[in-house]
């Protein structure tokens, strides 16, 4: 793992700190998630990254009179022309007795437009799936809410690389309105026989079709899934990636362990907003 990440950093050349990126495209994905396509202002090709990794994004916060930065998972397959992040607009963040209005996500959604400049760090992170890895075990991608973003990166990368590894995509959303990438995931499953998707939707929209737009109208419950087809429990080389709120992560990890999955095959990525300052 360390050698792989070292090689990625070497590919960045002189990029060791912040670098100016332009918002080349801003695309709403749901009622609360928007994708930002970030292109290097100097026009130079970008180094690659491993799907599941993140970048840091920094911008000025006028009400604080200084810059702030936040980490966002890359939400697409690697491109030499741009990076994509998909950001949930947070209404407020609670830490102890203090509340703040999630400065960066609200600035990105409400103030930053196509053409604006952000500062971006080199991709980093130990939560990733390497498509060049020689492993053949299944990939089981389990996410909730905006935790879908690194899973989309993994899904897109492996399908674009024409990998024949079994991929089971399992996602939970609060409602149809806030679900991102639903049609994209359906398109991939319809065109790749090695990929399946299961969607838990607590509040499906009127007209949403069970078995097409969603599978279960409830919170995620791994007990209702097929142990072989959906969870790939018979595959002792299968790897399980989990991303979402901390309580969700704990519940899913504990459930997998109760099914006999070893800790070494369970990889976690907790989404948070960083420290208040």
Secondary structure, DSSP 8 states (H G I E B T S, - for coil): -HHHHHHHHHHTTT--S-EEEEEEEEEE-SSSEEEEEEEETT--------TT-EEEEEEEETTTTEEEEEEEEB-S---SS-EEEEEE--S-EEETTEEE--HHHHHHHHT--TT-EEEE---B-S----TT------EEEEEEGGGHHHHHHHHHHHHHTT----EEEEEEEEETTT--SHHHHHHHHHH-TTEEEEEEEEE--TT--BTTTBSBSSS--GGGS-TTTTT-TT-TT-EEEEEE-HHHHHHHHHHHHHTT--GGGEEEEE-------
